[in-house]
Amino acid sequence: MQFHFKFFKKYQAVVLHVLVWAFVFSLPYIFSLQWDEGRMPTEFARKILILNIVMNLFWVATFYLNTLFFIPRLLYGKSIFIYFAMNVALLFGILLINRWVYDALLFEYPYSINKALLHNAVPFLFFVLIAIAFKTVSDRIKMDQVAKEKESENLKTELSFLRSQISPHFLFNVLNNIVALVRLKSEELEPTILKLSSLMQYMLYETDDEKVLLKSEADYLQSYIDLQKLRFGNRLTLNVDLALQEDWHAIEPMLLIPFVENAFKHGTGMVENPVIDISLQAVKNELTFIVKNKYIEEDRAKDKVSGIGLTNVKRRLQLLYGKNHDLKIDKSGEWFSVSLQLTFEP
């Protein structure tokens, strides 16, 4: 069954063309074939039938010659005069064969070139115009499909590049934390390394998927925050609320961490009485993520790599969620806040 389906899918265009031609050319004989009293075709009708069958083959040839050769090579190539001349030559060639078949069938009436031209020019022009319309529309559809495929591939490539940018940036920050603990000979060094190992496992084995569970992303955030707690201790006031009523939603991996990284990077250091607030909620198919931190404008302006993470995540959000997200970044007084809302598909 699967073999027959694949076979039909491969040749469905050919089958469709054959069916359309069969339907088009059968209509005149269904409605206008002459029959005698015995319900059998007359001799004259037989000859007309044979002549029309031959001409129908030439109309098919006219269609495909235009579709496959004349239009792509001449009309698309702006050689309109040559295209017109080739079709005129084709028409007169068809008329010559038409006369030869007419004489071979021994019609009682002499062949009239004027009547033949009048009778055949209209269907010839009709099938030429149909060929132009068909070729134009089909090529446009193919171009749109190719453009969509390229856009999709470019999107995947860009998302992979943006995701790869996060890892070294994140590792740089965490390794700095470990260096600080080593210098202090802190007892928290071992749990810090274990936390880092957990984070690395998530980054290496789970973020290869296009989507991860929101619960996994929240656990990743919590591990990162725990790492930072080990580093800053009581020097930092940290308020964290990762309350997820709906943790089964799928989300792009490592999408939220840049906001948290940014808060720790610019909300500590020279900031007096640093405070960071992190809130994550998921209710009724909508995620709300808020990160606030105190900051010093002068310290932020001196940082040459300031905003790399936020610029990255803005682009990712635009590519992945489009109108289904709302990102607000606000600077008010000594506070820097980021508010993100995502609407999940039901």
C-alpha positions in Angstrom: 0.0 0.0 0.0 2.8 2.4 0.9 4.6 1.5 -2.4 1.5 2.4 -4.4 1.1 5.7 -2.6 4.7 6.7 -3.2 4.4 5.7 -6.9 1.2 7.8 -7.3 2.7 10.7 -5.5 5.8 10.6 -7.8 3.7 10.5 -11.0 0.6 12.3 -9.9 1.4 15.4 -12.1 1.6 13.1 -15.1 -1.7 11.4 -14.2 -3.4 14.7 -13.6 -2.3 16.1 -17.0 -3.5 12.9 -18.8 -6.9 13.1 -17.1 -7.3 16.8 -17.9 -6.5 16.3 -21.6 -8.8 13.3 -21.8 -11.7 15.3 -20.3 -11.1 18.4 -22.5 -10.9 16.5 -25.8 -13.8 14.2 -25.0 -16.3 17.0 -24.6 -16.8 17.8 -28.3 -17.5 14.2 -29.2 -19.9 13.7 -26.3 -22.0 16.7 -27.4 -21.6 17.0 -31.2 -20.8 13.6 -32.8 -23.1 12.9 -35.7 -25.0 9.6 -35.7 -27.3 8.1 -38.3 -30.7 6.4 -37.6 -28.9 3.1 -36.7 -27.1 5.0 -33.9 -23.7 4.4 -35.7 -21.4 7.2 -36.8 -21.6 8.2 -40.4 -18.6 7.9 -42.7 -18.1 11.6 -42.7 -18.3 11.7 -38.9 -15.6 9.0 -38.8 -13.3 11.0 -40.9 -13.9 14.2 -38.8 -13.2 12.1 -35.7 -9.9 10.9 -37.0 -8.9 14.4 -38.2 -9.8 15.9 -34.8 -7.9 13.3 -32.9 -4.8 14.1 -35.0 -5.3 17.8 -34.4 -5.8 17.3 -30.7 -2.4 15.6 -30.5 -0.9 18.8 -32.1 -2.7 21.0 -29.6 -1.1 19.0 -26.8 2.3 19.4 -28.6 1.7 23.1 -28.9 1.0 23.4 -25.2 4.1 21.5 -24.1 6.4 23.0 -26.7 5.4 26.4 -25.3 5.5 25.4 -21.7 8.9 23.5 -21.8 10.8 25.4 -24.5 9.4 28.5 -26.1 8.3 30.3 -22.9 11.3 29.6 -20.6 13.9 30.1 -23.4 12.4 32.8 -25.5 9.6 34.6 -23.7 11.4 34.7 -20.4 14.5 35.7 -22.3 12.8 38.8 -23.7 13.1 37.4 -27.2 9.4 38.2 -27.9 9.8 38.5 -31.7 11.5 35.1 -32.0 8.9 33.6 -29.7 6.1 35.0 -31.9 7.9 33.8 -35.1 8.4 30.2 -33.7 4.7 29.9 -32.9 3.7 31.2 -36.4 6.0 28.7 -37.9 4.5 26.0 -35.7 1.0 26.9 -36.7 1.8 26.7 -40.5 3.6 23.4 -39.9 0.4 22.1 -38.2 -1.7 23.3 -41.1 0.6 21.4 -43.6 0.1 18.2 -41.6 -3.6 19.0 -41.4 -3.9 19.2 -45.2 -1.9 15.9 -45.6 -4.2 14.1 -43.2 -7.3 15.7 -44.9 -6.2 14.4 -48.3 -5.3 11.0 -46.9 -8.8 10.6 -45.5 -10.3 11.3 -49.0 -12.8 13.9 -48.1 -15.4 14.7 -50.8 -14.8 18.4 -50.5 -11.6 20.1 -51.7 -9.2 21.4 -49.0 -9.5 25.1 -48.3 -6.5 26.7 -46.7 -8.6 29.7 -45.6 -11.2 27.6 -43.8 -8.4 25.5 -42.3 -6.6 28.5 -41.0 -9.9 30.0 -39.6 -10.8 26.7 -38.0 -7.4 25.9 -36.4 -6.1 29.4 -35.6 -8.5 29.9 -32.7 -7.7 26.6 -30.8 -4.0 27.2 -31.5 -4.1 30.6 -30.0 -6.2 29.3 -27.1 -3.7 26.6 -26.2 -0.7 29.1 -26.5 -2.4 31.4 -24.1 -3.3 28.5 -21.7 0.4 27.5 -21.9 1.5 31.0 -21.0 -0.9 31.2 -18.1 -0.1 27.8 -16.8 3.7 28.3 -17.0 3.5 31.7 -15.4 1.4 30.5 -12.5 3.3 27.2 -11.9 6.7 29.0 -12.0 5.4 31.6 -9.5 4.2 28.9 -7.2 7.6 27.1 -7.4 9.4 30.4 -6.7 7.3 31.0 -3.7 8.0 27.5 -2.4 11.7 27.9 -2.9 11.6 31.3 -1.2 9.8 29.7 1.8 12.2 26.9 1.9 15.2 29.3 1.9 13.5 31.4 4.5 12.9 28.4 6.7 16.5 27.2 6.3 17.9 30.7 7.0 15.7 30.8 10.1 17.0 27.5 11.3 20.6 28.6 10.6 20.2 31.9 12.3 18.5 30.4 15.4 21.3 27.8 15.7 23.9 30.6 15.5 22.1 32.7 18.1 21.8 29.8 20.4 25.5 28.9 20.0 26.3 32.5 21.0 24.8 32.0 24.4 26.9 29.1 25.6 30.3 30.7 25.6 28.9 33.9 27.1 27.3 31.9 29.9 30.4 29.7 30.5 32.5 32.8 30.7 30.4 34.2 33.5 30.3 30.9 35.4 34.0 30.2 35.1 34.6 33.7 36.6 32.5 32.7 39.5 34.6 29.5 40.1 37.8 31.5 39.8 36.5 33.8 42.5 35.7 30.9 44.8 39.1 29.3 44.2 40.8 32.5 45.3 38.7 32.6 48.4 39.3 28.9 49.1 35.6 28.7 49.7 34.0 25.5 50.9 31.3 26.2 48.3 33.7 25.3 45.5 32.6 21.7 45.3 28.8 22.3 45.2 29.5 25.1 42.6 31.3 22.6 40.3 28.4 20.1 40.8 25.9 22.8 39.8 28.0 23.7 36.8 28.1 20.0 35.8 24.3 20.0 36.0 24.0 23.1 33.9 26.4 21.6 31.3 24.4 18.4 31.1 21.3 20.5 30.3 23.1 22.6 27.7 24.8 19.6 26.0 22.0 17.0 25.9 18.7 18.8 26.2 19.1 22.1 24.2 19.7 20.3 20.9 15.9 19.9 20.7 13.9 22.7 19.1 11.7 22.8 22.2 12.0 21.7 25.8 9.5 21.6 28.7 9.0 24.8 30.5 9.7 22.9 33.7 13.2 22.0 32.4 13.9 25.6 31.6 12.8 26.7 35.0 15.0 24.1 36.7 17.9 25.4 34.6 17.2 28.9 35.8 17.0 27.8 39.4 20.4 26.0 39.1 21.9 29.1 37.6 20.4 31.3 40.4 21.7 28.9 43.0 25.2 29.2 41.5 25.0 32.9 41.9 23.8 32.6 45.5 26.9 30.6 46.3 29.0 33.4 44.9 27.3 36.5 46.4 25.9 35.2 49.6 24.4 37.9 51.9 25.9 40.7 49.8 22.9 40.4 47.4 19.2 40.6 48.1 17.6 38.0 45.8 13.9 37.5 45.5 13.0 34.5 43.3 9.5 33.2 42.5 9.4 30.5 39.9 5.7 29.5 40.4 4.6 27.4 37.4 1.0 26.3 37.5 1.4 25.0 33.9 4.9 23.6 33.6 4.1 21.3 30.7 4.3 23.9 27.9 7.1 23.7 25.4 9.6 26.6 25.0 12.7 27.4 23.1 15.7 26.2 25.2 17.9 28.9 26.9 15.5 31.6 26.0 15.1 33.1 29.4 18.6 32.8 30.8 20.0 36.0 29.1 17.6 38.2 31.2 18.8 36.6 34.4 22.5 36.8 33.3 22.1 40.4 32.5 20.6 41.1 35.9 23.5 39.5 37.8 26.0 41.1 35.5 24.8 44.7 35.8 22.9 44.5 39.1 25.9 43.7 41.3 29.5 44.9 41.3 29.6 48.6 42.1 25.9 48.7 42.9 25.1 49.8 46.4 22.8 47.4 48.2 22.1 45.3 45.1 18.7 43.8 44.7 17.5 41.4 42.0 13.8 40.3 41.6 13.0 37.3 39.4 9.4 36.1 38.8 8.2 33.4 36.4 4.6 32.4 36.0 2.6 30.3 33.5 -1.2 30.5 33.7 -3.9 30.0 31.1 -1.4 29.3 28.2 0.5 32.5 29.0 3.9 33.0 30.4 4.9 36.0 32.3 8.6 36.6 33.1 9.8 39.6 35.0 13.4 40.4 36.0 14.3 43.6 37.9 17.7 44.8 39.2 19.3 47.9 40.5 22.0 49.3 38.3 24.4 52.2 37.8 24.3 53.9 34.5 28.0 54.9 34.5 29.1 51.3 35.1 26.8 50.0 32.4 28.1 52.6 29.8 31.7 51.5 30.4 30.9 47.8 29.6 31.8 47.2 26.0 29.9 43.9 25.8 26.8 45.3 27.5 23.6 44.1 26.0 24.9 41.1 24.0 22.5 38.7 25.7 19.5 41.0 25.4 20.2 41.8 21.7 20.4 38.1 21.1 17.2 37.2 22.9 15.3 40.0 21.2 16.2 38.5 17.8 15.3 35.0 18.9 11.9 36.1 20.2 11.1 37.9 17.0 12.1 34.9 14.9 10.3 32.3 17.0 7.2 33.9 18.4 6.6 37.0 16.3 3.3 38.6 17.4 2.8 36.0 20.2 5.2 37.8 22.5 5.5 41.2 24.2 8.9 42.3 25.5 9.2 45.5 27.5 12.5 46.9 28.7 12.4 49.9 31.1 14.9 52.0 32.9 13.5 54.0 35.7 15.7 55.7 38.2 18.1 53.1 39.7 16.0 50.2 38.4 16.4 48.2 35.2 13.4 45.9 34.5 12.5 43.4 31.8 9.0 42.1 31.3 8.3 39.3 28.9 4.9 37.8 28.0 4.6 34.7 25.7 1.4 33.2 24.5 1.6 29.4 24.1 -0.4 27.6 21.4 -3.2 25.6 23.1 
